[in-house]
Amino acid sequence: MRLLANPLFLRMAAVAMAAGLAFVIGLFVIRQMRRNVQQEAALGEGDPSTGSFPLHTYHAVIQQLKQQKHELLTLQQAERRRAKTSENISGAVLSNLSSGVLFFNTAGLVRQANAAAKNILGFQSPIGMNARELFRDTSGHGRSSLTVNVADGIAATIKSASSFGASDAEYVTPAGEDRVLQVTVSPVYAANAELLGAACLVNDQTEIAHMRREQELHGEMSAEMALELRNSVALISQYARDLASSKVPEANRVAADIAREAEHLEKSIGGFLAARRNAAANA
Protein backbone atom coordinates (compact mmCIF):
# COMPACT_ATOMS: atom_id res chain seq x y z
CA MET A 1 0.00 0.00 0.00
CA ARG A 2 2.87 2.25 0.67
CA LEU A 3 4.17 1.67 -2.86
CA LEU A 4 0.81 2.59 -4.33
CA ALA A 5 0.85 5.74 -2.19
CA ASN A 6 4.41 6.57 -3.33
CA PRO A 7 4.26 9.18 -6.17
CA LEU A 8 7.62 8.12 -7.63
CA PHE A 9 6.49 4.52 -8.01
CA LEU A 10 3.28 5.59 -9.64
CA ARG A 11 5.18 7.79 -12.05
CA MET A 12 7.56 4.96 -12.98
CA ALA A 13 4.67 2.55 -13.45
CA ALA A 14 2.89 5.01 -15.76
CA VAL A 15 6.04 5.46 -17.80
CA ALA A 16 6.49 1.67 -18.12
CA MET A 17 2.92 1.18 -19.21
CA ALA A 18 3.20 3.99 -21.76
CA ALA A 19 6.45 2.51 -23.12
CA GLY A 20 4.88 -0.94 -23.42
CA LEU A 21 1.86 0.46 -25.20
CA ALA A 22 4.07 2.44 -27.57
CA PHE A 23 6.10 -0.70 -28.29
CA VAL A 24 2.97 -2.68 -29.07
CA ILE A 25 1.60 0.06 -31.30
CA GLY A 26 4.95 0.44 -33.07
CA LEU A 27 5.19 -3.30 -33.63
CA PHE A 28 1.70 -3.34 -35.11
CA VAL A 29 2.45 -0.39 -37.37
CA ILE A 30 5.73 -1.98 -38.59
CA ARG A 31 3.98 -5.27 -39.38
CA GLN A 32 1.23 -3.45 -41.23
CA MET A 33 3.77 -1.46 -43.28
CA ARG A 34 5.73 -4.62 -44.10
CA ARG A 35 2.55 -6.33 -45.23
CA ASN A 36 1.65 -3.37 -47.46
CA VAL A 37 5.14 -3.31 -48.99
CA GLN A 38 4.99 -7.04 -49.73
CA GLN A 39 1.55 -6.68 -51.31
CA GLU A 40 2.75 -3.79 -53.50
CA ALA A 41 5.81 -5.77 -54.59
CA ALA A 42 3.64 -8.77 -55.42
CA LEU A 43 1.23 -6.58 -57.38
CA GLY A 44 4.13 -4.93 -59.26
CA GLU A 45 5.53 -8.31 -60.31
CA GLY A 46 2.35 -10.10 -61.25
CA ASP A 47 -0.11 -7.42 -62.36
CA PRO A 48 0.54 -6.00 -65.91
CA SER A 49 -1.66 -3.02 -65.14
CA THR A 50 0.88 -1.44 -62.76
CA GLY A 51 3.04 1.49 -63.80
CA SER A 52 6.28 -0.53 -64.02
CA PHE A 53 5.06 -2.74 -66.91
CA PRO A 54 4.66 0.07 -69.51
CA LEU A 55 8.11 1.33 -68.65
CA HIS A 56 9.70 -2.07 -69.33
CA THR A 57 7.67 -2.38 -72.54
CA TYR A 58 8.77 1.07 -73.68
CA HIS A 59 12.44 0.20 -73.23
CA ALA A 60 11.97 -3.08 -75.07
CA VAL A 61 10.24 -1.36 -77.99
CA ILE A 62 12.95 1.30 -78.17
CA GLN A 63 15.63 -1.39 -78.23
CA GLN A 64 13.82 -3.27 -80.96
CA LEU A 65 13.41 -0.11 -83.04
CA LYS A 66 17.10 0.64 -82.69
CA GLN A 67 17.92 -2.88 -83.88
CA GLN A 68 15.58 -2.55 -86.85
CA LYS A 69 17.06 0.84 -87.72
CA HIS A 70 20.55 -0.64 -87.67
CA GLU A 71 19.48 -3.53 -89.89
CA LEU A 72 17.75 -1.11 -92.28
CA LEU A 73 20.85 1.07 -92.52
CA THR A 74 22.95 -2.02 -93.20
CA LEU A 75 20.60 -3.10 -95.99
CA GLN A 76 20.56 0.40 -97.49
CA GLN A 77 24.35 0.56 -97.51
CA ALA A 78 24.56 -2.88 -99.15
CA GLU A 79 21.98 -1.85 -101.75
CA ARG A 80 23.89 1.35 -102.50
CA ARG A 81 27.11 -0.65 -102.91
CA ARG A 82 25.37 -3.08 -105.29
CA ALA A 83 23.86 -0.21 -107.27
CA LYS A 84 27.22 1.55 -107.46
CA THR A 85 28.93 -1.66 -108.60
CA SER A 86 26.23 -2.28 -111.21
CA GLU A 87 26.52 1.31 -112.43
CA ASN A 88 30.30 1.02 -112.70
CA ILE A 89 30.00 -2.24 -114.64
CA SER A 90 27.37 -0.79 -116.96
CA GLY A 91 29.49 2.30 -117.55
CA ALA A 92 32.58 0.20 -118.26
CA VAL A 93 30.68 -2.02 -120.70
CA LEU A 94 29.14 0.94 -122.55
CA SER A 95 32.43 2.80 -122.75
CA ASN A 96 34.14 -0.20 -124.39
CA LEU A 97 31.42 -0.94 -126.94
CA SER A 98 32.23 -0.26 -130.58
CA SER A 99 28.55 0.51 -131.19
CA GLY A 100 27.13 3.87 -130.20
CA VAL A 101 24.52 3.86 -127.42
CA LEU A 102 22.24 6.82 -126.66
CA PHE A 103 19.49 7.11 -124.06
CA PHE A 104 16.56 9.48 -124.66
CA ASN A 105 14.26 10.35 -121.75
CA THR A 106 10.50 10.69 -122.10
CA ALA A 107 10.96 14.35 -123.11
CA GLY A 108 13.03 13.22 -126.11
CA LEU A 109 16.35 14.56 -124.81
CA VAL A 110 19.65 12.68 -124.71
CA ARG A 111 20.61 11.89 -121.11
CA GLN A 112 23.47 9.43 -121.72
CA ALA A 113 25.85 8.75 -124.61
CA ASN A 114 28.94 6.54 -124.76
CA ALA A 115 32.20 7.43 -126.48
CA ALA A 116 31.38 5.40 -129.61
CA ALA A 117 28.14 7.36 -130.14
CA LYS A 118 30.03 10.65 -129.89
CA ASN A 119 32.65 9.48 -132.41
CA ILE A 120 30.11 8.06 -134.89
CA LEU A 121 27.77 11.05 -134.80
CA GLY A 122 30.59 13.60 -134.61
CA PHE A 123 29.36 15.43 -131.50
CA GLN A 124 31.65 16.12 -128.56
CA SER A 125 28.75 16.14 -126.11
CA PRO A 126 25.23 15.30 -127.37
CA ILE A 127 23.79 15.45 -123.83
CA GLY A 128 20.65 17.60 -123.78
CA MET A 129 20.06 17.47 -127.53
CA ASN A 130 16.86 16.10 -129.03
CA ALA A 131 16.62 13.58 -131.87
CA ARG A 132 15.82 16.25 -134.46
CA GLU A 133 18.97 18.22 -133.63
CA LEU A 134 21.08 15.09 -133.48
CA PHE A 135 19.99 13.27 -136.65
CA ARG A 136 18.51 16.22 -138.56
CA ASP A 137 17.09 14.90 -141.88
CA THR A 138 18.71 11.45 -141.69
CA SER A 139 16.50 8.80 -143.31
CA GLY A 140 16.99 5.11 -143.94
CA HIS A 141 15.22 1.94 -145.00
CA GLY A 142 12.95 0.49 -142.32
CA ARG A 143 11.84 -3.10 -141.73
CA SER A 144 9.10 -2.69 -144.34
CA SER A 145 11.65 -1.45 -146.93
CA LEU A 146 10.07 2.00 -146.72
CA THR A 147 12.12 5.14 -146.20
CA VAL A 148 11.75 6.37 -142.61
CA ASN A 149 13.08 9.40 -140.79
CA VAL A 150 15.29 8.46 -137.82
CA ALA A 151 14.18 11.38 -135.64
CA ASP A 152 10.51 10.57 -136.28
CA GLY A 153 11.17 6.92 -135.42
CA ILE A 154 12.75 7.86 -132.07
CA ALA A 155 9.83 10.18 -131.24
CA ALA A 156 7.35 7.41 -132.09
CA THR A 157 9.21 4.94 -129.87
CA ILE A 158 9.05 7.28 -126.89
CA LYS A 159 5.38 8.07 -127.52
CA SER A 160 4.00 4.60 -128.26
CA ALA A 161 6.72 2.38 -126.69
CA SER A 162 7.27 0.56 -130.00
CA SER A 163 10.60 -0.57 -131.45
CA PHE A 164 12.11 1.05 -134.52
CA GLY A 165 14.93 0.15 -136.88
CA ALA A 166 16.56 1.80 -139.89
CA SER A 167 19.48 0.57 -141.98
CA ASP A 168 21.62 2.28 -144.61
CA ALA A 169 20.71 5.67 -143.16
CA GLU A 170 22.85 8.28 -144.87
CA TYR A 171 24.18 10.63 -142.19
CA VAL A 172 26.35 13.75 -142.43
CA THR A 173 28.41 14.70 -139.37
CA PRO A 174 28.73 18.34 -138.23
CA ALA A 175 32.20 18.27 -139.84
CA GLY A 176 30.68 17.32 -143.21
CA GLU A 177 31.72 13.62 -143.26
CA ASP A 178 29.34 11.24 -145.04
CA ARG A 179 28.51 8.08 -143.12
CA VAL A 180 26.12 5.19 -143.47
CA LEU A 181 24.42 4.22 -140.21
CA GLN A 182 22.32 1.39 -138.90
CA VAL A 183 19.99 2.70 -136.17
CA THR A 184 17.90 0.56 -133.79
CA VAL A 185 15.64 2.11 -131.14
CA SER A 186 13.91 0.21 -128.33
CA PRO A 187 11.83 1.38 -125.34
CA VAL A 188 13.34 1.20 -121.84
CA TYR A 189 11.17 0.27 -118.84
CA ALA A 190 11.67 0.54 -115.08
CA ALA A 191 11.14 -2.35 -112.67
CA ASN A 192 7.51 -1.27 -112.19
CA ALA A 193 6.89 -1.35 -115.98
CA GLU A 194 7.01 2.45 -116.21
CA LEU A 195 8.43 3.81 -119.48
CA LEU A 196 11.73 5.58 -118.79
CA GLY A 197 12.60 6.50 -122.38
CA ALA A 198 14.28 4.91 -125.38
CA ALA A 199 17.70 3.35 -126.02
CA CYS A 200 19.23 4.06 -129.42
CA LEU A 201 21.91 1.73 -130.84
CA VAL A 202 23.99 3.23 -133.68
CA ASN A 203 26.39 1.20 -135.85
CA ASP A 204 28.72 2.72 -138.42
CA GLN A 205 28.20 0.78 -141.67
CA THR A 206 30.25 3.17 -143.84
CA GLU A 207 33.09 0.74 -144.62
CA ILE A 208 30.69 -2.12 -145.28
CA ALA A 209 28.64 0.08 -147.62
CA HIS A 210 31.80 1.10 -149.47
CA MET A 211 32.88 -2.53 -149.82
CA ARG A 212 29.42 -3.46 -151.08
CA ARG A 213 29.52 -0.68 -153.66
CA GLU A 214 33.01 -1.69 -154.80
CA GLN A 215 31.86 -5.28 -155.19
CA GLU A 216 28.87 -4.17 -157.22
CA LEU A 217 31.12 -1.96 -159.35
CA HIS A 218 33.60 -4.79 -159.88
CA GLY A 219 30.75 -7.10 -160.79
CA GLU A 220 29.45 -4.64 -163.35
CA MET A 221 32.92 -4.21 -164.80
CA SER A 222 33.41 -7.99 -164.93
CA ALA A 223 30.07 -8.41 -166.67
CA GLU A 224 30.99 -5.77 -169.25
CA MET A 225 34.39 -7.37 -169.86
CA ALA A 226 32.79 -10.79 -170.18
CA LEU A 227 30.29 -9.42 -172.69
CA GLU A 228 33.06 -7.86 -174.75
CA LEU A 229 35.04 -11.12 -174.67
CA ARG A 230 31.96 -13.01 -175.74
CA ASN A 231 31.54 -10.74 -178.74
CA SER A 232 35.21 -11.19 -179.61
CA VAL A 233 34.93 -14.96 -179.31
CA ALA A 234 31.87 -14.94 -181.54
CA LEU A 235 33.83 -13.00 -184.14
CA ILE A 236 36.78 -15.43 -183.88
CA SER A 237 34.39 -18.33 -184.27
CA GLN A 238 33.04 -16.77 -187.44
CA TYR A 239 36.56 -16.35 -188.79
CA ALA A 240 37.30 -19.99 -187.93
CA ARG A 241 34.20 -21.16 -189.78
CA ASP A 242 35.20 -19.10 -192.78
CA LEU A 243 38.69 -20.59 -192.62
CA ALA A 244 37.26 -24.10 -192.31
CA SER A 245 35.50 -23.70 -195.63
CA SER A 246 38.86 -23.14 -197.30
CA LYS A 247 40.28 -25.78 -199.66
CA VAL A 248 43.63 -25.95 -197.85
CA PRO A 249 43.79 -29.11 -195.60
CA GLU A 250 46.04 -27.54 -192.97
CA ALA A 251 43.78 -24.52 -192.74
CA ASN A 252 40.83 -26.78 -192.08
CA ARG A 253 42.57 -28.42 -189.10
CA VAL A 254 43.61 -25.09 -187.60
CA ALA A 255 40.13 -23.68 -188.13
CA ALA A 256 38.57 -26.66 -186.36
CA ASP A 257 40.88 -26.19 -183.35
CA ILE A 258 40.08 -22.48 -183.20
CA ALA A 259 36.36 -23.13 -183.42
CA ARG A 260 36.52 -25.76 -180.67
CA GLU A 261 38.38 -23.48 -178.24
CA ALA A 262 36.16 -20.53 -179.11
CA GLU A 263 33.07 -22.63 -178.38
CA HIS A 264 34.49 -23.72 -175.00
CA LEU A 265 35.34 -20.12 -174.09
CA GLU A 266 31.91 -18.93 -175.18
CA LYS A 267 30.21 -21.49 -172.93
CA SER A 268 32.35 -20.42 -169.95
CA ILE A 269 31.60 -16.74 -170.48
CA GLY A 270 27.90 -17.52 -170.98
CA GLY A 271 27.79 -19.37 -167.67
CA PHE A 272 29.49 -16.44 -165.90
CA LEU A 273 27.01 -13.94 -167.33
CA ALA A 274 24.06 -16.16 -166.38
CA ALA A 275 25.35 -16.41 -162.82
CA ARG A 276 25.69 -12.63 -162.61
CA ARG A 277 22.15 -12.13 -163.91
CA ASN A 278 20.77 -14.58 -161.30
CA ALA A 279 22.73 -12.89 -158.50
CA ALA A 280 21.44 -9.47 -159.55
CA ALA A 281 17.87 -10.76 -159.72
CA ASN A 282 18.08 -12.33 -156.23
CA ALA A 283 19.61 -9.16 -154.74
FITORTOR-123115 format. One record per atom (N, C-alpha, C, O): residue in one letter; x, y, z. Coordinates in steps of 0.02 Angstrom, whole numbers, plus 50000, padded with zeros to 5 digits. Example, Ala and Ser with C-alpha at 12.3 -4.5 7.8 and 13.67 -1.06 7.14 Angstrom:
! FITORTOR-123115
A506604971650390A506154977550390A506604983550390A507124983450423S506424988850354S506844994750357S506455000250394S506705005750402
This chain:
! FITORTOR-123115
M500424994050000M500005000050000M500435006250000M500265011449971R500995005550032R501435011350033R501695012849963R501765018649944L501845007249925L502095008449857L501575012049814L501735016449775L500935009849822L500405013049784L500325020349804L500125024549764A500485021849867A500425028749890A501035032849874A501035038949882N501585029349849N502205032849834N502145036049764N502025032349715P502205042549758P502135045949692P502665043849642P502525043349582L503275042549664L503815040649619L503665033949586L503785033049526F503415029249625F503255022649599F502695023149548F502715019849496L502195027149564L501645027949518L501875031049451L501655029149397R502345035849459R502595039049397R502975034049355R502905033949294M503395029749387M503785024849351M503335019649319M503465017249264A502805017749354A502335012749327A501985015549267A501875011949218A501795021949269A501445025049212A501905025449151A501695024349094V502535026949166V503025027349110V503115020449079V503155019849018A503155015249120A503255008449094A502665006249053A502735003349000M502055007849078M501465005949040M501435009748973M501255006848922A501615016048974A501605020048912A502115017348862A501975017048802A502715015348888A503235012548844A503005006048813A503125004748754G502685001748855G502444995348829G501914996348776G501914992948725L501455001048789L500935002348740L501225005148675L501005003348621A501715009448682A502045012248622A502395006848582A502395006848521F502705002048619F503054996548585F502564992248545F502684990348488V501994990748580V501494986648547V501214990148485V501134987148432I501064996548493I500805000348435I501325000748378I501154999948320G501945001948398G502475002248346G502564995648310G502654995448249L502534990148350L502594983548318L502024982248271L502134979348217F501434984348289F500854983348245F500924987448181F500784985148126V501144993748190V501224998148131V501764995348084V501674995548023I502324992848112I502864990148070I502624984048032I502774983247972R502254979648066R501994973748031R501514975747975R501524972847920Q501094980547989Q500614982747938Q500984985847878Q500794984547821M501504989747891M501884992747836M502254987347796M502284987747734R502534982347831R502874976947795R502384973047752R502544971147696R501784972047777R501274968447739R501084972447676R500994969647622N501014979047684N500834983247627N501384983247573N501254983047513V502014983547598V502574983447551V502604976947512V502724976947452Q502494971347547Q502504964847513Q501934964247463Q502024961547409Q501344966847481Q500784966647435Q500914970947372Q500754968947316E501224976847383E501384981047325E501904977847280E501854978247218A502394974647311A502904971247271A502604965547231A502774964447172A502144961747265A501824956247229A501394958747172A501384955847118L501034964247184L500614967147131L501044969747073L500854969047015G501624972747089G502064975347037G502364969946994G502504971046935E502474963947023E502774958546984E502244954746944E502384952546888G501664953846971G501174949546938G500624953146902G500294949946861D500504959446913D499944962946882D500204967246825D500574971946838P500024966046760P500274970046704P499984976946702P500204981146662S499474978346744S499174984946743S499534990046786S499324995846788T500074988146820T500444992846862T500864997346819T500944996046759G501145002546847G501525007446810G502195005046787G502485007946740S502484999746818S503144997446799S503134993546733S503634993446698F502574990346716F502534986346654F502594990646592F502994988746548P502234996146583P502335000346524P503045003046518P503285003846461L503375004246571L504065006646568L504525001446538L504935002946494H504444995146562H504854989746534H504684988646460H505134987446419T504044989046443T503844988146373T504124993646329T504344992346273Y504124999746354Y504395005346316Y505135004346300Y505345005446243H505515002246350H506225001046339H506334995446289H506784995746247A505924990246293A505994984646247A505834986746175A506184984846128V505304990846167V505124993246101V505674997746073V505844997246014I505945002146114I506485006546092I507085002546069I507395004046018Q507254997346107Q507824993146089Q507694989546023Q508144988945981Q507084987146014Q506914983645952Q506934988445892Q507174986645839L506684994545902L506704999545848L507425001245829L507595002045770K507855001845879K508555003245865K508864997545825K509254998845778Q508704991345843Q508964985645806Q508724985545734Q509104984245688Q508074987045725Q507794987345657Q508104992945616Q508224992145557K508224998645648K508535004245614K509235002445591K509445004145536H509604998945635H510284996845617H510264991945558H510664992445512E509794987145560E509744982445505E509544985945440E509794984245387L509094990845445L508884994445386L509454998445356L509544998645295L509855001745399L510435005345374L510935000745341L511235002545290T511024994845370T511484989945340T511244987845271T511634987245224L510584986545265L510304984545201L510354990145149L510514988945091Q510224996345172Q510285002045126Q510995002945101Q511105004345042Q511485002245146Q512185002845125Q512374997345076Q512724998645027A512134991145089A512284985645043A511954986844975A512254985344923E511334989444976E510994990844913E511344996344874E511404995944812R511585001544909R511955006844875R512605004244845R512795006244790R512934999744881R513554996844854R513414992644792R513794992944744R512864988644794R512684984644736R512504989144677R512704987844620A512124994444691A511934998944636A512545002444607A512595003344546K513005004544651K513615007744627K514025003044585K514295004944533T514084996744608T514464991744570T514144990444503T514494990144452S513474989744503S513124988644440S513204994544393S513294993644332E513185000644420E513265006544379E513965006844349E514055008744291N514465005044390N515155005144365N515244999944310N515585001244259I514944994044320I515004988844268I514664991044204I514934990144150S514054993844211S513694996044152S514085001544115S514125001544054G514355006244154G514745011544123G515365008944087G515545011244033A515695003944119A516295001044087A516114997344023A516474997743973V515554993644025V515344989943965V515164994743909V515374993743852L514774999943924L514575004743872L515175008543844L515195009843784S515645010243887S516225014043862S516665010043817S517035012843776N516645003343822N517074999043781N516714996143720N517004992343682L516074997843711L515714995343653L515924999143590L516045005143592S515974995443535S516124998743471S515495001843441S515545006043396S514914999743464S514275002543441S514095008543484S514235008743544G513795013543453G513575019343490G512915018043526G512465015043498V512865020343588V512265019343629V512045026143656V512435029643689L511425027943642L511125034143667L510505032443707L510145027743691F510375036443759F509755035543797F509365042143796F509605047343817F508745041643769F508285047443767F507765046643823F507475041343831N507655052043861N507135051743912N506455052843880N506395053643819T505935052943921T505255053543895T505125060343862T504655061143824A505545065243877A505485071743844A505845072043777A505825077143743G506175066443758G506515066143695G507215069043695G507485070543641L507515069943754L508185072843759L508685067443776L508535062743812V509295068243751V509835063443764V510085064443835V510285070043854R510065059143875R510305059543944R510975055843953R511365057543998Q511105050843910Q511745047243914Q511975045543844Q511565044443799A512635045543834A512925043843769A513635041243781A514025044443816N513805035343753N514475032743762N514955035843711N514745039643667A515595034143718A516105037143676A516005035343603A516125039443559A515795029143589A515695027043519A515155031243485A515225033043427A514615032743522A514075036843493A514335043843476A514155046543424K514735046643519K515015053243505K515465053143443K515445057743403N515875047843437N516335047443379N515935046343314N516095049443263I515435041943317I515065040343256I514665046343232I514655048043173L514325049643279L513885055343260L514275061843253L514015066643224G514885062143278G515295068043269G515155073643318G515325079443304F514825072143375F514685077143425F515125075943486F515205070243509Q515415081343513Q515825080643572Q515415079043633Q515625075243676S514825082043638S514375080743694S513655081543672S513395087143670P513315076043654P512615076543632P512115076843689P511515076943677I512355077143751I511895077243809I511465083543805I511715089043795G510805082543813G510325088043811G510045089543743G509575093543737M510305086243691M510035087343624M509445082743611M509395077443641N508985084843567N508435080543549N508605076843484N509115078243452A508175072143465A508315067943407A508345071943343A508735070443298R507925077243337R507915081243277R508575085043268R508825085543212E508845087643322E509485091143318E510065086343305E510545088043271L509995080243331L510545075443326L510575072243257L511115071843227F510015069943231F510005066443167F509765070743109F509835068743051R509495076543124R509255081143072R508805077543022R508295074843042D508985077442957D508555074542906D508775067442887D508635065242831T509115064042931T509365057242915T508785052442906T508345051942949S508775048942850S508255044042834S508585037542812S509145037642786G508235032142823G508495025542803G507935020842787G507345022642792H508115014842768H507615009742750H507405006042814H507815003442850G506745005942826G506485002442884G506364995142871G506564992542819R506044991742920R505924984542913R505454982942855R505484977542826S505024987642838S504554986542783S504824989142717S504454989942668S505494990342714S505834992742653S505594999742633S505735001942577L505255003242678L505045010042664L505545014842695L505865013342745T505615020742664T506065025742690T505755029042752T505195031542749V506125029042806V505875031842869V506385036942895V506985036242885N506125041942930N506545047042960N506745044743030N506315042743070V507395044943045V507645042343109V507365046243168V507165043243217A507355052843163A507095056943218A506355055443231A506145055143288D505965054543177D505255052943186D505175045943218D504725044943258G505615041343199G505585034643229G505735034743304G505405031143342I506215038843325I506385039343396I505795042443434I505615040143488A505495047643406A504925050943438A504335046043444A503985046043495A504225041943393A503675037043395A503815031743447A503345029343480T504435029743455T504615024743506T504475027343576T504205023643618I504645033543589I504525036443656I503785037343668I503545036443724K503415039043616K502695040443624K502285034043630K501855033543674S502425029143588S502005023043587S502365016843613S502075011443612A502985017543637A503365011943665A503435006243615A503375000443634S503555007943552S503645002843500S504355003243475S504665008543475S504614997443452S505304997143428S505345000143357S504845000543321F505945002043339F506055005243274F506755003443250F507225003043289G506825002343184G507475000843156G507545003743087G507075003843047A508145006243071A508285009043006A508995007142986A509455007943026S509085004742926S509745002842901S509915007042840S509475009842807D510565007442826D510815011442769D510555018642773D510345021542723A510565021442833A510355028342842A510955032842826A511465032542860E510885037042777E511425041442756E511455047542803E510985051442807Y512015048142838Y512095053242890Y512695057542874Y513205055142848V512635063942889V513175068742879V513355071642947V512925074542981T513985070942967T514215073543031T514255081143029T514245084142975P514295084443088P514375091743088P514995094043051P515025099743027A515495089643045A516105091443008A516035090242933A516505091642896G515455087642911G515345086642840G515545079742814G515575078842754E515675074842858E515865068142837E515235064042823E514765064042862D515235060542766D514675056242748D514765049342779D515295046242774R514235047042812R514255040442844R513605036842832R513075039842822V513655030242833V513065026042826V512945022542894V513395019142919L512365023542922L512215021142990L511675015842989L511255015542944Q511705011643040Q511165007043055Q510915008843125Q511285008343173V510285010843129V510005013543191V509445008943215V508995007143177T509475006943279T508955002843310T508745006243375T509165007943417V508095007143384V507825010643443V507335005943478V506895003043446S507405005343544S506965001043584S506755004843647S507145008743674P506135003743671P505915006943733P506275004043794P506464998243793V506355008143846V506675006043908V506165006743964V505855012043972Y506085001444004Y505585001344058Y505935000844125Y506484998044131A505615003544177A505845002744246A505594996044273A505234992344239A505784994644336A505574988344366A504814987844375A504534982444376N504484993544382N503754993644391N503394994544324N502814996444323A503734993044269A503454993344201A503315000444178A502945001444130E503595005344211E503505012344190E504005013844134E504595011944139L503785017344082L504225019044026L504705024544047L504505030044067L505355023044042L505875027944061L506115031944001L506355037544009G506065029143941G506305032543881G506455027443827G506125022343821A506965028943787A507145024543731A507905024043726A508265028943736A508145018043711A508855016843699A508965016343624A508615012843588C509465019943600C509615020343529C510305017243517C510805019643544L510335012043476L510955008643458L511155010843387L510765010143340V511765013543380V512005016243316V512635012443295V513115012143333N512615009543235N513195006043208N513425009543144N513015011443101D514075010443138D514365013643079D514465008343025D514895003943032Q514075008742972Q514105003942917Q514445006942855Q514365004442800T514835012342865T515125015942808T515605011442769T515555011042708E516065008042804E516555003742769E516204997942734E516384996142678I515714995042767I515344989442736I514974991842674I514964988342623A514674997742678A514325000442619A514805001742562A514645000542504H515405004342579H515905005542526H516124998942495H516194998542434M516244993842536M516444987342509M515894984442465M516034981542412R515264985342486R514714982742446R514674986342378R514564983142326R514774992842379R514764996642317R515344994742271R515264994242211E515934993742301E516504991642260E516384984742230E516564983542172Q516084980242268Q515934973642241Q515434974142183Q515504970842132E514934978342193E514444979242139E514764982242077E514614980342021L515224987142089L515564990242032L516014985241996L516034985041935H516374981242036H516804976042006H516384970941968H516594968641915G515814969241995G515374964541961G515134967341894G515094963741844E514954973741895E514724976841833E515294977141781E515184975841722M515894978841806M516464978941760M516614972041733M516774971241674S516574966941776S516714960141753S516194957941702S516354954641653A515564959841714A515044958041666A515154961341599A515054958241547E515364967741600E515504971241537E516084968041500E516074967141440M516614966341539M517194963141507M517004956441478M517214954641423A516604952641516A516394946141491A515984946841428A516044942741382L515554951841425L515154952941366L515584954741305L515464952341250E516084958941317E516534960741262E516924954641239E517024953741179L517154950541286L517524944441267L517074939741227L517294936541179R516454939341249R515984934941213R515894937341141R515864933241095N515844943741131N515774946341063N516394944841022N516364943140963S516984945541055S517604944041019S517654936741002S517874934940947V517454932441047V517474925241035V516994923340978V517144919140936A516414926740977A515944925340923A516234927340855A516144923840805L516604932840855L516914935040793L517474930240772L517544928640713I517864927840821I518394922940806I518084916440779I518344913440732S517534914440810S517194908340786S516974909140714S517014904440675Q516734914940697Q516524916140628Q517114915740580Q517074912840526Y517694918740602Y518284918240560Y518504911040552Y518704908940498A518454907140607A518654900040604A518204896140556A518434891840520R517564897740557R517104894240511R517254896040438R517224891940393D517424902540429D517604904540361D518244901040338D518304898940280L518724900440386L519354897040369L519244889640357L519594886640316A518764886740392A518634879540384A518354877840315A518434872340291S518034882740285S517754881540219S518274882140163S518124881140104S518894883740184S519434884340135S519624877440107S519464872340138K519954877340050K520144871140017K520804868440042K521004862840024V521164872340083V521814870240108V521724865540167V521384867440215P522004859340166P521904854440220P522164856940288P521834856040339E522744859940287E523024862340351E522594867840381E522514868240442A522324872040339A521894877440363A521264874640394A520994877440442N521024869240368N520424866140396N520544863640467N520124864440512R521134860540478R521284857940545R521364863640595R521104863240651V521714868840575V521814874640620V521144877940635V521014880040691A520724878440584A520074881640594A519634877540641A519264880440681A519684870940637A519294866740682A519514867640754A519104867840800D520184868040764D520444869040832D520224875840860D520024876340918I520254880940818I520044887640840I519304887640858I519094890540909A518904884540816A518184884440829A518024880640893A517574882540931R518394875140906R518264871240966R518434875241029R518044875341077E519004878641030E519194882641088E518734888641097E518564890541153A518534891641040A518084897341045A517414895241072A517104898941110E517174889341055E516534886941081E516584885541156E516124887141194H517154882641178H517244881441250H517264888041289H516964888741342L517634892941261L517674899441295L516994902941296L516824906241345E516624902241243E515964905441241E515494902341293E515094905941324K515524895841303K515114892541354K515304894941424K514864896141466S515954895641436S516174897941503S515944905041517S515704906541571I516024909341467I515804916341476I515054916741482I514794920741521G514684912541445G513954912441451G513724910241520G513254913041547G514064905241548G513904903141617G514034908541668G513654909441715F514594912341659F514754917841705F514224923341701F514004925841753L514024925141641L513504930341633L512844928141662L512494932141693A512664921841653A512034919241681A512044919441757A511544921041788A512614917741786A512674918041859A512614925141884A512304926241936R512904929941849R512854936941869R512134939341865R511904942941909R511784937241811R511084939341805R510654936441861R510214939941887N510764930241880N510394927141935N510544930642002N510094931742042A511174932242012A511364935542075A511044942442079A510804944442132A511044946042023A510724952742023A509974952242034A509684956442068A509664947042005A508934946242014A508764944542086A508274946942113N509184940342119N509044938442189N509174944142237N508854944642289A509654948442220A509804954242263A509234959242262A509274964342296
